[in-house]
Amino acid sequence: MRPLARASIATRLLLASLLLILIALPVAGMGLAYHFRHSVTEAFDERLDALLKVVLASVEYDPIERTLKFDSSLGDPRFEQVFSGWYWQISDDHSQVITSRSLWDQRLPVTNQRQTSVRDESGPRDSRLRIIERDIRLAGLDAPLHVSVALERSELDAEIRRFQQLLTVALLGLGMLLLLALAAQIRWGLAPLRRMRSNLQQVEAGRAERLDTALPAELSQLAGAMNGVLDRDRRLIERSRHTAGNLAHALKTPLSVMRLKVAGLPEATSAPLLVELSRIDAAVRHHLARASAAGDSGWLGTVNVAHTLAPLLEGLTRLAERRGLLLESDIPASLALPMEAQDLQELVGNLLDNALRWAERRVVLRIERHADQSRLQVTDDGPGMSAEQRSEALTRGSRLDEQRSGSGLGLSIVADLVALYGGQLTLEQAPPHGLRVSVTLPAGPHGVGGPQ
């Protein structure tokens, strides 16, 4: 039952329709088959009754010779053909028996019935017979006569069998037709939901800001409510980002003033205070960077990576040249990522800043697009980090400076941004030496494109 609990609405409706068809059509088929079998058997019995009446009208008793006489052939030659399946018989309780020539030396079973009765019996050559029987009294006879007419059931059974075969084929065809019609109906009925899902994916991918409300009444209200939630969340995020920026400017000036005041103090007094001020500054910048990151808000749209990083790479390239380093970049011109431009610049800027700080001759930035994800790699040819240091850096999530002096804020900002966008951060040894930082990001917003 667990897979069914996660099945789509269309699958559930189709399974319910299939179950209804599998129950309703066989029941209807059994009802029709029973009605047809009853009707044709009744018609067959009426035919037997008509033949019985002809036999009853044709039988006579001769009181002089004390014998039974039958003066009619019933108008059907099959009563004259041996074992043709058409038989009649007249008998009394003694030894007088008159039969059709078709019975030859066989006899029909007899029961004492005052009223007309119909039953199935075995006949000559193990044939299945439908027998109609009635007792009559003739003048001059003390005992009643037993009059029977029998016909083989083969014709009746064949007709019933043909009808059942045709009915089975017809019901199977009807079941398939109903299933196809219900599938089309379900697809048409769920079309607004599919449109709403597609619209929601567009909003998550940043290609739209609101859901379309041109939907049936039941879904239009839902889309309107979701639009209200999206608008409210957008306002809250924008307000938080503005608040973070204002806080950064508000704290920058007091910290600068405090540094200037502390710098004028004796070194023995100022040194520990400057260390504490640096820690405060690093903590403030860390948390402000996290607060100002847009992350996977779902309506940011996509940015062209090469165009967004062009100013950053231009400035870092000049910085690398002054240090005697070569900064190379390999970015497809058409590559786009669902990220805030500021977050992309922050992520790449921190990675390149660290790589340039440690590189000996060369730093390489490469961004590739795969089927369902994008991979960003920054490789330097510096001393690198040991496996233990890389593991500790990722576990700690605080430094990417390879134990060189600095605030250590780079890895923390990068790790937070990667987590916000549903990506993965890995550190590897770059051959023959150096560090390779790999960031894997989803090709779409985190959570989009999951199972439908």
RODO-2510 file (C-alpha; in nm, 4 decimals, decimal comma):
residues 452
     n   res          X          Y          Z
     1     m     0,0000     0,0000     0,0000
     2     r     0,2978     0,2343     0,0456
     3     p     0,3557     0,2895    -0,3306
     4     l    -0,0171     0,3578    -0,3727
     5     a    -0,0028     0,6177    -0,0955
     6     r     0,2524     0,8114    -0,3033
     7     a     0,0782     0,7553    -0,6357
     8     s    -0,0328     1,0575    -0,8375
     9     i    -0,3962     1,1676    -0,8504
    10     a    -0,4227     1,0547    -1,2135
    11     t    -0,2910     0,7087    -1,1215
    12     r    -0,5357     0,6813    -0,8324
    13     l    -0,8309     0,7814    -1,0489
    14     l    -0,7282     0,5371    -1,3209
    15     l    -0,6904     0,2544    -1,0693
    16     a    -1,0316     0,3382    -0,9191
    17     s    -1,1871     0,3428    -1,2671
    18     l    -1,0205     0,0138    -1,3560
    19     l    -1,1486    -0,1442    -1,0339
    20     l    -1,5008    -0,0170    -1,1059
    21     i    -1,4884    -0,1563    -1,4607
    22     l    -1,3532    -0,4920    -1,3392
    23     i    -1,6443    -0,5194    -1,0962
    24     a    -1,9307    -0,3640    -1,2935
    25     l    -1,8780    -0,5240    -1,6343
    26     p    -1,8523    -0,8876    -1,5144
    27     v    -2,1622    -0,8384    -1,2986
    28     a    -2,3488    -0,6869    -1,5933
    29     g    -2,2210    -0,9662    -1,8177
    30     m    -2,3425    -1,2365    -1,5792
    31     g    -2,6812    -1,0673    -1,5587
    32     l    -2,7143    -1,0443    -1,9380
    33     a    -2,5965    -1,4033    -1,9835
    34     y    -2,8482    -1,5281    -1,7275
    35     h    -3,1314    -1,3322    -1,8888
    36     f    -3,0422    -1,4599    -2,2366
    37     r    -3,0064    -1,8195    -2,1155
    38     h    -3,3438    -1,7955    -1,9422
    39     s    -3,5098    -1,6423    -2,2510
    40     v    -3,3793    -1,8930    -2,5054
    41     t    -3,4505    -2,1859    -2,2697
    42     e    -3,8037    -2,0585    -2,2249
    43     a    -3,8461    -2,0306    -2,6023
    44     f    -3,7067    -2,3845    -2,6411
    45     d    -3,9515    -2,5112    -2,3793
    46     e    -4,2415    -2,3429    -2,5608
    47     r    -4,1371    -2,5273    -2,8739
    48     l    -4,1370    -2,8539    -2,6775
    49     d    -4,4803    -2,7722    -2,5359
    50     a    -4,6181    -2,7125    -2,8841
    51     l    -4,4868    -3,0515    -3,0006
    52     l    -4,6300    -3,2157    -2,6867
    53     k    -4,9747    -3,0767    -2,7644
    54     v    -4,9544    -3,2175    -3,1167
    55     v    -4,8637    -3,5591    -2,9747
    56     l    -5,1472    -3,5380    -2,7237
    57     a    -5,3919    -3,4566    -2,9988
    58     s    -5,2711    -3,7464    -3,2129
    59     v    -5,2821    -4,0318    -2,9635
    60     e    -5,5902    -4,2604    -2,9503
    61     y    -5,6963    -4,5762    -2,7697
    62     d    -5,8739    -4,8561    -2,9551
    63     p    -6,1023    -5,0281    -2,6994
    64     i    -6,1760    -5,3144    -2,9316
    65     e    -5,8134    -5,4061    -2,9946
    66     r    -5,7107    -5,2568    -2,6621
    67     t    -5,4105    -5,0860    -2,8188
    68     l    -5,2751    -4,7329    -2,8462
    69     k    -5,2652    -4,5680    -3,1857
    70     f    -5,0774    -4,2656    -3,3114
    71     d    -5,1758    -4,1258    -3,6494
    72     s    -4,9377    -3,8375    -3,7091
    73     s    -4,5735    -3,7906    -3,8017
    74     l    -4,5686    -3,4443    -3,6371
    75     g    -4,4587    -3,2945    -3,9660
    76     d    -4,0833    -3,3195    -3,9035
    77     p    -3,8714    -3,5927    -4,0695
    78     r    -3,6255    -3,5934    -3,7783
    79     f    -3,8762    -3,7929    -3,5765
    80     e    -3,8278    -4,0666    -3,8375
    81     q    -3,4466    -4,0612    -3,8412
    82     v    -3,2801    -4,3004    -3,5976
    83     f    -3,1127    -4,1204    -3,3063
    84     s    -3,1712    -3,7820    -3,4658
    85     g    -3,2197    -3,6171    -3,1276
    86     w    -3,5919    -3,5592    -3,1822
    87     y    -3,8033    -3,8124    -2,9920
    88     w    -4,1539    -3,8739    -2,8622
    89     q    -4,2897    -4,1538    -2,6499
    90     i    -4,6322    -4,2659    -2,5191
    91     s    -4,6587    -4,5360    -2,2526
    92     d    -4,8856    -4,6641    -1,9807
    93     d    -4,8141    -4,8361    -1,6547
    94     h    -4,8154    -5,1729    -1,8233
    95     s    -4,6442    -5,2931    -2,1361
    96     q    -4,7917    -5,0644    -2,4002
    97     v    -4,5337    -4,8235    -2,5423
    98     i    -4,5443    -4,6231    -2,8650
    99     t    -4,2313    -4,4320    -2,9679
   100     s    -4,1046    -4,2327    -3,2588
   101     r    -3,8948    -4,4247    -3,5073
   102     s    -3,5972    -4,2073    -3,4082
   103     l    -3,5811    -4,3735    -3,0644
   104     w    -3,5305    -4,7166    -3,2248
   105     d    -3,4830    -4,9595    -2,9363
   106     q    -3,4226    -4,6952    -2,6702
   107     r    -3,6718    -4,5593    -2,4202
   108     l    -3,7137    -4,2265    -2,2495
   109     p    -3,7193    -4,2167    -1,8679
   110     v    -4,0682    -4,1620    -1,7302
   111     t    -4,1939    -3,9902    -1,4153
   112     n    -4,5530    -3,9588    -1,2996
   113     q    -4,6522    -3,5968    -1,3501
   114     r    -5,0102    -3,4735    -1,3674
   115     q    -4,8943    -3,1297    -1,4753
   116     t    -4,6557    -3,0533    -1,7560
   117     s    -4,2945    -3,0778    -1,6415
   118     v    -3,9662    -3,0006    -1,8164
   119     r    -3,6279    -3,1441    -1,7198
   120     d    -3,2885    -3,2410    -1,8550
   121     e    -3,1987    -3,6064    -1,8925
   122     s    -2,9392    -3,8279    -2,0577
   123     g    -3,0607    -3,9867    -2,3800
   124     p    -2,9411    -4,2259    -2,6477
   125     r    -2,5684    -4,2258    -2,7113
   126     d    -2,5143    -4,0156    -2,3939
   127     s    -2,6807    -3,7164    -2,5523
   128     r    -2,8222    -3,4389    -2,3358
   129     l    -3,2003    -3,4159    -2,3817
   130     r    -3,4546    -3,1562    -2,2835
   131     i    -3,7706    -3,3556    -2,2013
   132     i    -4,1259    -3,2279    -2,1573
   133     e    -4,3703    -3,4729    -2,0045
   134     r    -4,7352    -3,4912    -1,9048
   135     d    -4,9831    -3,7558    -1,7908
   136     i    -5,3249    -3,7798    -1,9606
   137     r    -5,6245    -4,0042    -1,9263
   138     l    -5,8090    -4,1502    -2,2266
   139     a    -6,1550    -4,2987    -2,2252
   140     g    -6,1421    -4,6722    -2,1758
   141     l    -5,8128    -4,6706    -1,9912
   142     d    -5,7932    -4,7231    -1,6217
   143     a    -5,4379    -4,5961    -1,5873
   144     p    -5,2994    -4,2639    -1,7124
   145     l    -5,0725    -4,2384    -2,0163
   146     h    -4,7291    -4,0867    -1,9893
   147     v    -4,6596    -3,8659    -2,2942
   148     s    -4,3032    -3,7348    -2,3471
   149     v    -4,1320    -3,5243    -2,6145
   150     a    -3,7550    -3,4795    -2,6092
   151     l    -3,5097    -3,2706    -2,8107
   152     e    -3,1306    -3,2621    -2,7874
   153     r    -2,9897    -2,9570    -2,6048
   154     s    -2,6970    -2,9196    -2,8451
   155     e    -2,8689    -2,6499    -3,0504
   156     l    -2,9786    -2,4653    -2,7357
   157     d    -2,6372    -2,4935    -2,5726
   158     a    -2,4602    -2,3822    -2,8910
   159     e    -2,6767    -2,0706    -2,9103
   160     i    -2,6088    -1,9875    -2,5464
   161     r    -2,2372    -2,0461    -2,5972
   162     r    -2,2255    -1,8182    -2,9043
   163     f    -2,4018    -1,5433    -2,7134
   164     q    -2,1615    -1,5734    -2,4205
   165     q    -1,8610    -1,5506    -2,6517
   166     l    -2,0016    -1,2441    -2,8269
   167     l    -2,0906    -1,0925    -2,4908
   168     t    -1,7379    -1,1492    -2,3568
   169     v    -1,5798    -0,9842    -2,6613
   170     a    -1,8268    -0,6959    -2,6457
   171     l    -1,7688    -0,6363    -2,2747
   172     l    -1,3916    -0,6482    -2,3174
   173     g    -1,4164    -0,3932    -2,5975
   174     l    -1,6508    -0,1799    -2,3891
   175     g    -1,4140    -0,2014    -2,0923
   176     m    -1,1196    -0,0837    -2,3034
   177     l    -1,3283     0,1944    -2,4540
   178     l    -1,4479     0,3060    -2,1102
   179     l    -1,0951     0,2970    -1,9713
   180     l    -0,9648     0,5095    -2,2584
   181     a    -1,2553     0,7500    -2,2232
   182     l    -1,1984     0,7775    -1,8475
   183     a    -0,8242     0,8285    -1,9016
   184     a    -0,9014     1,1116    -2,1450
   185     q    -1,1529     1,2558    -1,9001
   186     i    -0,9031     1,2384    -1,6139
   187     r    -0,6331     1,3999    -1,8260
   188     w    -0,8701     1,6796    -1,9272
   189     g    -0,9963     1,7220    -1,5712
   190     l    -0,6439     1,7437    -1,4241
   191     a    -0,5144     1,9791    -1,6945
   192     p    -0,5582     2,2866    -1,4673
   193     l    -0,3492     2,1145    -1,1996
   194     r    -0,0743     2,0414    -1,4515
   195     r    -0,0869     2,4013    -1,5678
   196     m    -0,0657     2,5187    -1,2095
   197     r     0,2311     2,2898    -1,1436
   198     s     0,4082     2,4178    -1,4544
   199     n     0,3364     2,7752    -1,3486
   200     l     0,4740     2,7021    -1,0004
   201     q     0,7910     2,5561    -1,1520
   202     q     0,8291     2,8754    -1,3560
   203     v     0,7993     3,0788    -1,0376
   204     e     1,0563     2,8556    -0,8639
   205     a     1,2895     2,8833    -1,1631
   206     g     1,2550     3,2623    -1,1626
   207     r     1,0814     3,2865    -1,5006
   208     a     0,7649     3,4215    -1,3374
   209     e     0,6868     3,6097    -1,0164
   210     r     0,3247     3,5061    -0,9615
   211     l     0,0946     3,2143    -1,0274
   212     d    -0,1654     3,2447    -1,2988
   213     t    -0,5134     3,2709    -1,1464
   214     a    -0,6996     3,2003    -1,4733
   215     l    -0,7988     2,8591    -1,3416
   216     p    -1,1192     2,6833    -1,2320
   217     a    -1,2793     2,8360    -0,9232
   218     e    -1,1416     2,5702    -0,6869
   219     l    -0,7820     2,6295    -0,7979
   220     s    -0,8102     3,0014    -0,8633
   221     q    -0,8601     3,0711    -0,4927
   222     l    -0,5635     2,8487    -0,4071
   223     a    -0,3420     3,0250    -0,6623
   224     g    -0,4478     3,3623    -0,5226
   225     a    -0,3615     3,2534    -0,1683
   226     m    -0,0210     3,1258    -0,2833
   227     n     0,0439     3,4555    -0,4615
   228     g    -0,0265     3,6344    -0,1340
   229     v     0,2253     3,4121     0,0445
   230     l     0,4860     3,4713    -0,2277
   231     d     0,4378     3,8485    -0,2100
   232     r     0,4631     3,8490     0,1686
   233     d     0,7791     3,6331     0,1676
   234     r     0,9354     3,8528    -0,1000
   235     r     0,8707     4,1628     0,1073
   236     l     1,0129     3,9972     0,4189
   237     i     1,3306     3,8893     0,2385
   238     e     1,3833     4,2296     0,0815
   239     r     1,3266     4,3942     0,4177
   240     s     1,5765     4,1575     0,5819
   241     r     1,8381     4,2260     0,3165
   242     h     1,7926     4,6017     0,3519
   243     t     1,8091     4,5707     0,7298
   244     a     2,1315     4,3697     0,7033
   245     g     2,2846     4,6318     0,4759
   246     n     2,1800     4,9161     0,7036
   247     l     2,3217     4,7298     1,0043
   248     a     2,6528     4,6794     0,8239
   249     h     2,6831     5,0538     0,7597
   250     a     2,5729     5,1330     1,1140
   251     l     2,8422     4,9094     1,2678
   252     k     3,1234     5,0026     1,0311
   253     t     3,1751     5,3541     1,1642
   254     p     3,1758     5,2679     1,5409
   255     l     3,4218     4,9830     1,4811
   256     s     3,6537     5,2147     1,2833
   257     v     3,6385     5,4759     1,5589
   258     m     3,7139     5,2163     1,8235
   259     r     4,0152     5,0922     1,6247
   260     l     4,1520     5,4453     1,6010
   261     k     4,1003     5,5010     1,9727
   262     v     4,2618     5,1702     2,0636
   263     a     4,5562     5,2301     1,8288
   264     g     4,6492     5,5356     2,0371
   265     l     4,6842     5,3299     2,3517
   266     p     5,0067     5,1650     2,4664
   267     e     5,0883     4,8474     2,2756
   268     a     5,0487     4,6255     2,5794
   269     t     4,6947     4,7562     2,6211
   270     s     4,5946     4,7926     2,2539
   271     a     4,7123     4,4515     2,1286
   272     p     4,4487     4,2370     2,3045
   273     l     4,1801     4,4988     2,2333
   274     l     4,2618     4,4988     1,8620
   275     v     4,2382     4,1188     1,8594
   276     e     3,8933     4,1348     2,0173
   277     l     3,7836     4,4102     1,7767
   278     s     3,8993     4,1944     1,4832
   279     r     3,6958     3,9035     1,6168
   280     i     3,3911     4,1270     1,6532
   281     d     3,4403     4,2619     1,3005
   282     a     3,4787     3,9086     1,1575
   283     a     3,1685     3,7827     1,3409
   284     v     2,9598     4,0803     1,2286
   285     r     3,0702     4,0451     0,8664
   286     h     3,0046     3,6700     0,8794
   287     h     2,6480     3,6988     1,0040
   288     l     2,5718     3,9965     0,7808
   289     a     2,6955     3,7992     0,4818
   290     r     2,4644     3,5148     0,5734
   291     a     2,1695     3,7468     0,6278
   292     s     2,2217     3,9295     0,2998
   293     a     2,2508     3,6087     0,0944
   294     a     1,9394     3,5578    -0,1158
   295     g     1,9763     3,1824    -0,1224
   296     d     1,7128     2,9571    -0,2777
   297     s     1,4233     3,2033    -0,2618
   298     g     1,2702     3,0505    -0,5728
   299     w     1,1844     3,3722    -0,7649
   300     l     1,5315     3,5152    -0,8251
   301     g     1,5459     3,4217    -1,1906
   302     t     1,8618     3,3107    -1,3641
   303     v     2,1782     3,5121    -1,4234
   304     n     2,4293     3,4778    -1,7027
   305     v     2,7430     3,3540    -1,5278
   306     a     3,0003     3,4986    -1,7676
   307     h     2,8334     3,8406    -1,7722
   308     t     2,7838     3,8492    -1,3933
   309     l     3,1443     3,7494    -1,3149
   310     a     3,3071     3,9697    -1,5827
   311     p     3,3693     4,2741    -1,3541
   312     l     3,4936     4,0526    -1,0709
   313     l     3,7305     3,8578    -1,2976
   314     e     3,8603     4,1783    -1,4540
   315     g     3,9570     4,3213    -1,1156
   316     l     4,1042     3,9943    -0,9865
   317     t     4,3004     3,9466    -1,3089
   318     r     4,4719     4,2844    -1,2587
   319     l     4,5422     4,1907    -0,8951
   320     a     4,6915     3,8574    -1,0062
   321     e     4,9145     4,0317    -1,2624
   322     r     5,0536     4,2636    -0,9945
   323     r     5,1426     3,9543    -0,7919
   324     g     5,2977     3,7832    -1,0949
   325     l     5,0188     3,5228    -1,1190
   326     l     4,8101     3,3983    -1,4085
   327     l     4,4312     3,3803    -1,3583
   328     e     4,2534     3,1671    -1,6196
   329     s     3,8792     3,1199    -1,6535
   330     d     3,6708     2,8796    -1,8617
   331     i     3,3031     2,9785    -1,8518
   332     p     3,0533     2,8928    -2,1284
   333     a     2,9089     3,2145    -2,2688
   334     s     2,5490     3,0914    -2,2492
   335     l     2,5669     2,9316    -1,9032
   336     a     2,2998     3,0595    -1,6639
   337     l     2,2411     2,9759    -1,2980
   338     p     1,9333     3,0364    -1,0802
   339     m     2,1220     3,2554    -0,8329
   340     e     2,1296     3,6094    -0,7115
   341     a     2,4106     3,7935    -0,8950
   342     q     2,5502     3,9223    -0,5634
   343     d     2,5612     3,5688    -0,4194
   344     l     2,7400     3,4316    -0,7260
   345     q     2,9992     3,7081    -0,7090
   346     e     3,0417     3,6528    -0,3335
   347     l     3,0926     3,2796    -0,3779
   348     v     3,3406     3,3002    -0,6668
   349     g     3,5164     3,6041    -0,5181
   350     n     3,5924     3,4266    -0,1904
   351     l     3,7211     3,1174    -0,3682
   352     l     3,9456     3,3132    -0,6065
   353     d     4,0713     3,5430    -0,3301
   354     n     4,1899     3,2432    -0,1317
   355     a     4,3421     3,0758    -0,4381
   356     l     4,5330     3,3927    -0,5377
   357     r     4,6620     3,4288    -0,1841
   358     w     4,8308     3,0878    -0,1995
   359     a     4,9031     3,0210    -0,5670
   360     e     5,2613     3,0145    -0,6898
   361     r     5,2058     3,0805    -1,0589
   362     r     4,8522     2,9930    -1,1743
   363     v     4,4849     2,9863    -1,0708
   364     v     4,2159     2,8275    -1,2886
   365     l     3,8409     2,8888    -1,2662
   366     r     3,6255     2,6419    -1,4595
   367     i     3,2448     2,6248    -1,4632
   368     e     3,0694     2,3389    -1,6455
   369     r     2,7083     2,2470    -1,7027
   370     h     2,5924     1,8856    -1,6790
   371     a     2,2487     1,7292    -1,7249
   372     d     2,0943     1,8310    -1,3932
   373     q     2,3681     2,0286    -1,2196
   374     s     2,6451     2,2841    -1,2674
   375     r     2,9982     2,2392    -1,1343
   376     l     3,2329     2,5226    -1,0361
   377     q     3,6022     2,4467    -0,9748
   378     v     3,8794     2,6750    -0,8533
   379     t     4,2293     2,5199    -0,8701
   380     d     4,5553     2,6733    -0,7451
   381     d     4,9136     2,5419    -0,7516
   382     g     4,9961     2,6429    -0,3941
   383     p     5,1020     2,4128    -0,1079
   384     g     4,7497     2,2794    -0,0692
   385     m     4,6068     2,1100     0,2395
   386     s     4,6486     1,7666     0,3852
   387     a     4,3561     1,5251     0,3939
   388     e     4,3201     1,5894     0,7675
   389     q     4,3187     1,9661     0,7170
   390     r     4,0606     1,9409     0,4378
   391     s     3,8365     1,7223     0,6494
   392     e     3,8729     1,9542     0,9480
   393     a     3,8021     2,2611     0,7355
   394     l     3,4798     2,1121     0,5985
   395     t     3,3705     1,9847     0,9393
   396     r     3,4464     2,3091     1,1080
   397     g     3,3125     2,5146     0,8207
   398     s     3,5096     2,8235     0,9217
   399     r     3,8357     2,8665     0,7294
   400     l     3,9607     2,8346     0,3754
   401     d     4,2938     3,0095     0,4263
   402     e     4,5185     2,7013     0,4490
   403     q     4,6398     2,8248     0,7903
   404     r     4,7605     3,1593     0,6627
   405     s     4,6752     3,4719     0,8584
   406     g     4,3332     3,6185     0,7803
   407     s     3,9816     3,6315     0,9052
   408     g     3,8944     3,2834     0,7838
   409     l     3,5538     3,4100     0,6731
   410     g     3,5831     3,2863     0,3128
   411     l     3,4922     2,9214     0,3602
   412     s     3,2120     3,0053     0,5989
   413     i     3,0452     3,2382     0,3476
   414     v     3,1011     2,9897     0,0634
   415     a     2,9679     2,6972     0,2669
   416     d     2,6585     2,8932     0,3704
   417     l     2,5849     3,0047     0,0149
   418     v     2,6317     2,6535    -0,1229
   419     a     2,3983     2,5132     0,1434
   420     l     2,1373     2,7833     0,0757
   421     y     2,1281     2,6896    -0,2916
   422     g     2,1115     2,3140    -0,2243
   423     g     2,4651     2,2449    -0,3501
   424     q     2,7693     2,0547    -0,2270
   425     l     3,1203     2,1753    -0,1396
   426     t     3,4288     1,9493    -0,1643
   427     l     3,8035     2,0066    -0,1179
   428     e     4,0542     1,7961    -0,3150
   429     q     4,4265     1,7759    -0,3717
   430     a     4,5124     1,9262    -0,7107
   431     p     4,7833     1,7368    -0,9033
   432     p     5,0772     1,7706    -0,8710
   433     h     5,0190     2,0029    -0,5716
   434     g     4,7731     2,2683    -0,4700
   435     l     4,4077     2,2773    -0,3749
   436     r     4,0980     2,2241    -0,5871
   437     v     3,7682     2,3522    -0,4493
   438     s     3,4598     2,2066    -0,6208
   439     v     3,1082     2,3440    -0,5830
   440     t     2,8178     2,1494    -0,7299
   441     l     2,4892     2,3384    -0,7697
   442     p     2,1501     2,2182    -0,8994
   443     a     2,0687     2,3259    -1,2537
   444     g     1,7326     2,4532    -1,1224
   445     p     1,6176     2,5956    -0,7909
   446     h     1,6602     2,3557    -0,5001
   447     g     1,3520     2,1324    -0,4786
   448     v     1,2387     2,1872    -0,8389
   449     g     1,2247     1,9003    -1,0781
   450     g     1,1644     1,6356    -0,8191
   451     p     0,9297     1,3400    -0,8670
   452     q     0,5951     1,4312    -1,0083
***
